[in-house]
Amino acid sequence: MTDTRRSAKLTVRNATLADVPEILALQDRAYPNLPPDLPGMIRGQIQAFPEGQFLVEYEGDVVGWCATFIISEELAMSPHTWAEITGNGYAARHDEDGEWLYGMEVAVDPTRRRLRIGQRLYNARKQLCQAWGLKGVVFGGRLPGYKRRRKAYPTPEEYLAAIEAREVKDSVSNFQMRMGFEPVGVLKNYYPEDTDSLGHASLMVWRNPKFVEMPSAGRRPDPQTVRVAAVQFMARAVESTREFERNVEYFVDVCSDYRADFCVFPEMFTVALLSLEKRRLSPQESIAALSRHTPRFLEFMSQLAVRYNINIVGGSHPTETDDGEIQNVAYVFLRDGSVHAQEKIHPTPNERFWWNIKGGDFVHAIPTDCGPIGVLICYDSEFPELARRLADEGARILFVPYATDDRTGHLRVRYCAQARAIENQFYVVTAGNVGNLPDVENMDVNYAQSAILTPCDFPFARDGIAAETSENVETIAVADLRLDDLAESRRSGTVRNLRDRRFDLYRIVWNDGPGSGRS
């Protein structure tokens, strides 16, 4: 008998981080005249609310995409712009205690219009709305015919009324109304870059017929408590690479025995390997010599993460780039065997002068089995824009490996790390070096007091310090970090720094693109 079974040609599924490049390519095809999203925006949307991001695939190609998040009725039904309601495109205002599902974007491949892709995406939103017991779906709908008809209809309200009265046809609004959405008003200056709509949008609403009013107590529990361990590592001379590795493995073993999810080492903690050199090196010779240990370091640390079943933030290690430059790179070794890298964006004046370290040019949240995290190396923690981007991409724990030679340098990192925890309502873990290394230029003395820091509010430690080490001794700090406390603080804390940002007044614009808004 002939087997006539075939795999599905068209599927609707949730998007993953691996889909980001194809989503961006689809946006370019669907909206060639509108500014594209940043990759970080798509990552932020997926990490904030993975259930709400849908893809349509046809014969293996991505042909449809929509992004959604949950928002309170007060915000959804009040006048707003796309940038305000979406947190500048990152879904940063996602609120699981909200009552409405908000559609922030839809994109359909223009060459596949007859597959009812838009209908499938809108239906996916409705099904998600009902599954979560929300009041309905709401979004700002484009009015692409308004520019052409402005003389006949001087205001967007008049134009929308003409669409409802069937005096004119508007391809987008008519489709949305056929899908069961009703316009309830106009959002002026919703998305200024949409020149065909003259920047305006209709506030479109679909009401869930199965909605039942219930007390809100949080619809989905946050992931488990995350246990983190910060290693305050002693710089010491070693006789062999293997001796250094044994010192590192000891602490990984200890952290694993504590059943920690993350073990964090300091910035440049591999500098002890320079004690293996036969002669005293100049600063630039030292950093070049240290970078030659990179391949073995990466392989060894990755094996430790898998063997001990622990995620390791491997401090930082100088790495030579393909064009011969040296960067200070933090490597994150996950217990599934994957390895991620985060370059130091801002080398200090000393790093630039003595070591000729070059700054990196990207900062992104890293997906882990405990949720997205961020890493900022030492000086980078003193630049609030970087941490805010990580928070917008979904990071709830920020790791700061650092290396400072005196108390003033340590306190700069410490105070800024605490500020980042408060500003972004997430946890910050710092890990520094202690001890001395004679004959190693620019890393000969160290000062540290590593810490695990929290926002300053009722659910957290009294002083905003979950744990800290004694100064200048080799030890570890361990703490359990409850992610549901973060969620509660962001929803209803004494202060709500993320939610209370004035999106109508300011935003950070990154050089890799301006962002978009297409519901």
Salt bridges, closest charged atoms under 4 A:
ASP3 OD2 - ARG5 NH2 2.79
ASP19 OD2 - ARG13 NH1 2.85
GLU51 OE2 - ARG220 NH1 2.25
GLU57 OE2 - ARG13 NH2 3.12
GLU59 OE2 - LYS9 NZ 3.65
GLU73 OE1 - LYS135 NZ 3.06
ASP95 OD2 - ARG499 NH2 3.09
GLU96 OE2 - HIS94 NE2 3.78
GLU96 OE2 - ARG220 NH2 2.58
ASP97 OD2 - ARG491 NE 2.69
GLU105 OE2 - ARG518 NH2 3.00
ASP109 OD2 - ARG29 NE 3.14
GLU157 OE2 - LYS188 NZ 3.48
GLU182 OE2 - ARG207 NE 3.45
ASP194 OD2 - ARG142 NE 2.92
ASP222 OD2 - ARG396 NH1 2.59
GLU245 OE1 - ARG242 NH1 3.56
GLU245 OE2 - ARG296 NE 2.82
GLU249 OE1 - ARG242 NH2 3.66
GLU249 OE2 - ARG307 NH1 2.94
ASP261 OD1 - ARG335 NH2 2.93
GLU267 OE2 - LYS344 NZ 2.82
GLU285 OE2 - ARG279 NH2 3.22
GLU351 OE1 - LYS344 NZ 2.78
ASP369 OD2 - ARG335 NE 2.62
ASP380 OD1 - HIS346 ND1 2.87
ASP392 OD1 - ARG501 NH2 3.10
GLU393 OE1 - ARG43 NE 3.51
GLU393 OE2 - HIS364 ND1 3.18
GLU393 OE2 - ARG389 NE 3.36
GLU423 OE1 - ARG420 NE 2.78
ASP439 OD1 - ARG280 NH1 3.27
GLU441 OE2 - ARG280 NH2 2.88
ASP463 OD2 - ARG462 NH2 3.23
GLU468 OE1 - ARG414 NH2 2.80
GLU471 OE2 - ARG407 NH1 2.99
GLU474 OE1 - ARG236 NH2 2.60
ASP480 OD1 - ARG227 NE 2.61
ASP484 OD2 - ARG482 NH2 2.41
ASP485 OD2 - ARG482 NE 3.61
GLU488 OE1 - ARG491 NH2 3.24
ASP504 OD2 - ARG502 NH2 2.75
ASP512 OD2 - ARG389 NH2 3.40
